[in-house]
């Protein structure tokens, strides 16, 4: 098999806050450039979590063509999924797409996953080590945090939110220091990064409309079905946003009105955090070409392709 040329080794990335039409744009661009979409969404990897995660699979069928997508519906909700696993899944998808002469398009809103690929994080994983954990049992959170910081800047600041997350992050770093061969190795590629920009109020309006639509499409029934299929409520709550609040409602911990209000508030805050992450990417040297999200999808695709 011949090696793909330099142009084929350019990764197009489409990012933006929730409810801004990223999937539709990625599918349109893929259609025009003979491409395939790689999802960068930390929850769309889970089977059975369709409405709540906004997979919008219908967007991959346009102009009478099915646009292939990757890293969606690849594991069960009971499984753990990490940035390390995502990067390795991305590498497999990227190599597969480019080997077939197609254009890879990374699309999503999970800042950590996007940043890991675009800025080339060196990520590793490690088995749970009871002996190591026992050895640090007497260390304070401050001591463990300082130890973790000695390995370099934190990519994910939530790693220090709880002691368990802190232990796991440090466990991975110390294992990786002893096993450097365990690091993920991204292939060489050029990056073209595009963001969808909307005014704050436009995003809020879209979030509200989409939330109402998802509830009408059966999001509550989806969460109940996951519980009926054996997914523990506390596990669902760890997925945050829709799954946390709908689970609370189904458990009788809040009214339907309170569920909607609190969920709407949390999604707005989430969108704000997404934009904060993207701005940090820019401060760290990532050139993001911003496109007006109010334009029709076809016009946005025109503008994106003109930048290439």
Buried (B, 14 or more C-beta within 10 A) or exposed (E): EEEBEEEBBBBBBBBBBBBBBBBBBBBBBBBBBEBBBBBBBBBBBBEBBBBBBBBBBEBBEBEEEEBBBBBBBBBBBEEEBBBBBBBBBBBEBBEBBBEEEBBBBBBBBBBBBBBBBBBBBBBBBBEEEEEBEEEBEEBEEEEBBEBBEEBEEEBBEEBBEEEEEBBBBBBBBBBBEEEEEBBBEBEEBEBBBBBBBBEEEBBBEBBBEBBEEBBEEBBBEBBBEBBEEEBEBEBBBEBBBBBBBBBBBBEEEBEEEEBBEBBBEBBBEBBEEBBEBBEEBEEEEBEBBBBEBBBEBEEBBBEBEEEE
